[in-house]
Amino acid sequence: MRLLTSIYLFTFLTSCNAQQQSNSKNQVIDTVKLFDPSSENDEIAQIMEAKNAIILQKDFYDIILGDKEYPIIEKEKVAKFLLDSSNTINKKKFYIIVDSSKSFKDIVDIIDVVKAAKIEKYQVFNLQTRHNPPDAIIVEAPKSVSIKIDPNDFTYLKIHLQKSNYKITFLADSLSTNDINQVDKFIMTNKTQIDAKKILVIGTQNVSMEKFKALKQVLKKYEYFRFSMVTEPNNE
C-alpha cells in the first residue's frame, strides 16, 4: 500500500504557550497533504534524475544539489544552507528522503525547516515503503553446444594455453611466448583480419587459472567476449 496516498495519520498538537493551552483545540493534520503538498507522487527514477534532495541519515543530514553533496550535522546549519540555496532548489521539486527508522516528529521537524526556507514544492519519500526491490535474477548454467571445427582451417585464431607459454597461430603467422603482452601485440597486429566468431582457445589440464584470466582480459580488451574453448591432454 502506498504510504502517501493510502495512510492518513492524525495527531493532536498542543501549544507550549500557557495562554494558548487554555484555549487550545484539537488540530487534525492531513499528513498526505503535509508530506506531499503538490499531490504528485514521483518515484525513485524522477528523484535520481532531479538530484535535488535532503537525506535524513542516522547522525547527519545529507543535502544533494546537482552533482554536489553537502553533509551537515546541525539542524540550524541545514536551515541556513537551505535558505541560502533556495533560489537553486526551487527550480525543481525538492525531495525529503527518509526510511522507516525516522519518527513522525523527525520528518515534521525537517519539513518545517524546508518550508521556513521558502521551499514549497517538496515531497517526502520513504525508501523502504515506496521503493520495491527488483525482481530476483535467475542465473542459468550455460548449455553445452557441440561445434565442429576443421583443424586445418587457418582462418581461426588459435590460442594454445600451455603450462609454460602461449602458442598462437593465425593465417600464416604464429607466435610462442610466455609473455601475455606479446599475445596482446599479436592480436592487435592482426585485429583487422580476425573473425570474432572464429576464435579458439585450446587449454591443457595443467594450465593455471591466472594464465587463463590474463588471456581473457586481452580478448576482452579487443571486444572478443565469446570464443570456443576445448581442453586437450597435457603435452608438456
C-alpha positions as CSV (number, residue, x, y, z in Angstrom):
1,M,0.0,0.0,0.0
2,R,1.4,3.4,-1.0
3,L,2.4,5.4,2.1
4,L,1.5,8.9,0.7
5,T,-1.8,8.0,-0.9
6,S,-3.3,5.4,1.4
7,I,-2.4,6.2,5.0
8,Y,-3.8,9.2,7.0
9,L,-2.1,9.9,10.2
10,F,-3.8,12.2,12.7
11,T,-2.1,13.9,15.7
12,F,-3.3,16.3,18.3
13,L,-0.9,19.2,18.9
14,T,-0.9,21.4,22.0
15,S,0.9,24.7,22.3
16,C,3.7,25.2,24.9
17,N,2.3,28.7,25.5
18,A,0.3,28.8,28.7
19,Q,-2.3,31.1,27.2
20,Q,-2.8,29.0,24.1
21,Q,-3.0,25.9,26.2
22,S,-6.1,27.3,28.0
23,N,-7.8,28.0,24.6
24,S,-6.4,25.1,22.6
25,K,-8.5,22.9,20.4
26,N,-7.6,19.6,18.8
27,Q,-6.0,20.1,15.4
28,V,-6.2,17.4,12.7
29,I,-3.2,17.2,10.4
30,D,-3.7,15.6,7.0
31,T,-0.3,14.0,6.6
32,V,-0.8,13.2,2.9
33,K,-1.0,16.9,2.3
34,L,1.8,17.6,4.7
35,F,4.2,15.1,3.2
36,D,3.3,15.9,-0.4
37,P,1.5,19.2,-0.8
38,S,1.6,19.0,-4.6
39,S,0.0,15.5,-4.6
40,E,2.3,14.4,-7.3
41,N,3.9,11.2,-6.2
42,D,7.2,11.0,-8.0
43,E,9.1,7.7,-7.9
44,I,12.8,6.9,-7.5
45,A,13.6,7.5,-11.2
46,Q,12.5,11.1,-11.0
47,I,14.3,11.6,-7.8
48,M,17.5,10.2,-9.1
49,E,17.2,12.5,-12.2
50,A,16.4,15.6,-10.2
51,K,19.4,15.4,-7.8
52,N,17.6,17.9,-5.5
53,A,17.1,16.3,-2.1
54,I,17.9,16.1,1.6
55,I,18.5,12.6,3.0
56,L,17.9,12.1,6.7
57,Q,20.8,9.9,7.7
58,K,21.4,8.4,11.1
59,D,23.6,11.2,12.6
60,F,23.5,13.9,9.9
61,Y,21.6,15.5,7.0
62,D,22.9,14.8,3.5
63,I,21.9,17.5,1.0
64,I,22.2,16.7,-2.7
65,L,22.2,19.6,-5.2
66,G,23.1,18.5,-8.7
67,D,26.4,16.7,-8.7
68,K,27.4,18.1,-5.3
69,E,26.9,16.7,-1.8
70,Y,26.7,18.6,1.4
71,P,26.7,16.6,4.7
72,I,25.6,18.7,7.6
73,I,25.2,17.7,11.3
74,E,23.4,20.6,13.0
75,K,19.8,21.3,12.0
76,E,20.4,25.1,12.4
77,K,23.1,24.9,9.7
78,V,20.7,22.9,7.5
79,A,18.1,25.7,7.8
80,K,20.7,28.4,6.8
81,F,22.0,26.3,3.9
82,L,18.6,25.7,2.5
83,L,17.6,29.3,2.8
84,D,20.8,30.4,1.1
85,S,20.3,27.9,-1.7
86,S,16.6,28.3,-2.1
87,N,16.8,30.0,-5.5
88,T,18.6,27.0,-6.9
89,I,16.5,24.4,-5.0
90,N,13.2,26.0,-6.1
91,K,13.9,25.4,-9.8
92,K,12.8,21.8,-9.3
93,K,10.8,19.7,-6.7
94,F,12.8,19.1,-3.6
95,Y,12.8,15.6,-2.1
96,I,13.0,14.7,1.6
97,I,14.2,11.2,1.7
98,V,13.7,9.1,4.8
99,D,13.4,5.5,5.9
100,S,11.2,3.7,8.4
101,S,13.5,4.4,11.3
102,K,12.6,8.1,11.2
103,S,9.8,9.2,13.6
104,F,6.9,11.3,12.6
105,K,8.4,14.2,14.6
106,D,11.7,13.9,12.9
107,I,10.0,14.2,9.5
108,V,7.7,17.1,10.5
109,D,10.7,19.0,12.0
110,I,12.6,18.8,8.8
111,I,9.5,19.8,6.8
112,D,9.3,22.9,9.0
113,V,12.9,23.7,8.2
114,V,12.2,23.2,4.4
115,K,9.1,25.4,4.5
116,A,10.9,28.1,6.6
117,A,13.5,28.3,3.7
118,K,10.5,29.1,1.4
119,I,10.7,25.8,-0.4
120,E,7.1,25.0,-1.1
121,K,7.3,22.3,-3.8
122,Y,8.7,19.2,-2.0
123,Q,7.9,15.6,-1.4
124,V,8.7,13.1,1.4
125,F,9.9,9.8,0.0
126,N,10.3,6.7,2.2
127,L,12.8,4.4,0.7
128,Q,11.5,1.3,2.5
129,T,7.8,1.7,1.7
130,R,7.9,3.2,-1.7
131,H,10.9,1.6,-3.4
132,N,10.1,-2.0,-4.3
133,P,13.1,-4.3,-4.6
134,P,13.9,-5.6,-8.1
135,D,12.8,-9.0,-9.2
136,A,15.1,-11.8,-8.4
137,I,17.6,-12.6,-11.2
138,I,17.7,-16.2,-12.2
139,V,21.0,-17.4,-13.4
140,E,21.0,-20.4,-15.6
141,A,24.1,-22.5,-16.3
142,P,25.3,-22.2,-19.9
143,K,24.3,-25.0,-22.2
144,S,27.0,-27.1,-23.8
145,V,26.9,-26.8,-27.6
146,S,28.8,-29.0,-30.0
147,I,30.7,-27.2,-32.7
148,K,32.7,-28.9,-35.5
149,I,36.0,-27.1,-36.2
150,D,38.2,-28.1,-39.0
151,P,41.7,-28.4,-37.5
152,N,43.2,-27.3,-40.8
153,D,41.2,-24.1,-41.0
154,F,43.9,-21.5,-40.7
155,T,41.4,-18.6,-40.6
156,Y,40.8,-19.4,-36.9
157,L,42.7,-17.5,-34.3
158,K,44.0,-20.5,-32.3
159,I,45.5,-19.8,-28.9
160,H,47.0,-22.8,-27.1
161,L,47.3,-22.2,-23.3
162,Q,50.2,-24.4,-22.2
163,K,51.7,-24.6,-18.7
164,S,54.8,-22.5,-19.6
165,N,53.7,-20.5,-22.6
166,Y,51.1,-19.3,-25.1
167,K,51.2,-20.7,-28.6
168,I,49.3,-18.8,-31.2
169,T,48.6,-19.4,-34.9
170,F,46.6,-17.3,-37.3
171,L,46.8,-17.4,-41.1
172,A,50.5,-17.6,-41.9
173,D,51.6,-16.1,-38.6
174,S,52.5,-17.9,-35.4
175,L,53.9,-17.0,-32.0
176,S,55.2,-18.9,-29.0
177,T,55.8,-16.8,-25.9
178,N,55.3,-16.8,-22.1
179,D,54.6,-13.0,-22.1
180,I,51.0,-12.0,-22.3
181,N,52.0,-8.6,-23.6
182,Q,53.3,-10.3,-26.7
183,V,50.0,-12.1,-27.1
184,D,48.3,-8.7,-26.9
185,K,50.6,-7.3,-29.6
186,F,50.0,-10.3,-31.9
187,I,46.2,-9.8,-31.7
188,M,46.5,-6.0,-32.2
189,T,48.6,-6.6,-35.3
190,N,46.1,-9.0,-36.8
191,K,42.9,-7.5,-35.5
192,T,41.5,-6.2,-38.8
193,Q,41.6,-9.8,-40.2
194,I,40.4,-11.7,-37.2
195,D,36.9,-13.0,-37.4
196,A,35.3,-12.6,-33.9
197,K,33.3,-15.8,-34.5
198,K,36.4,-17.8,-35.2
199,I,38.5,-17.7,-32.0
200,L,39.5,-21.0,-30.5
201,V,41.2,-21.3,-27.1
202,I,42.9,-24.7,-26.5
203,G,43.9,-25.3,-22.9
204,T,45.7,-28.2,-21.3
205,Q,44.6,-29.6,-18.0
206,N,47.5,-28.2,-16.0
207,V,47.1,-24.6,-17.1
208,S,46.7,-22.2,-14.1
209,M,43.5,-20.1,-13.7
210,E,45.6,-16.9,-13.6
211,K,47.0,-17.7,-17.0
212,F,43.5,-18.1,-18.4
213,K,42.3,-14.9,-16.7
214,A,45.2,-12.9,-18.3
215,L,44.2,-14.2,-21.7
216,K,40.5,-13.4,-21.2
217,Q,41.5,-9.8,-20.2
218,V,43.4,-9.4,-23.5
219,L,40.5,-10.8,-25.6
220,K,38.1,-8.5,-23.7
221,K,40.3,-5.5,-24.5
222,Y,39.6,-6.1,-28.2
223,E,35.9,-6.8,-27.5
224,Y,36.2,-10.6,-28.1
225,F,33.7,-11.7,-25.5
226,R,32.8,-15.0,-27.0
227,F,35.1,-17.8,-28.1
228,S,35.2,-21.6,-28.4
229,M,37.2,-23.5,-25.9
230,V,38.5,-27.1,-25.8
231,T,40.7,-29.0,-23.4
232,E,43.4,-31.3,-24.6
233,P,45.6,-33.7,-22.6
234,N,48.8,-32.3,-21.1
235,N,51.6,-32.2,-23.8
236,E,54.3,-30.8,-21.6
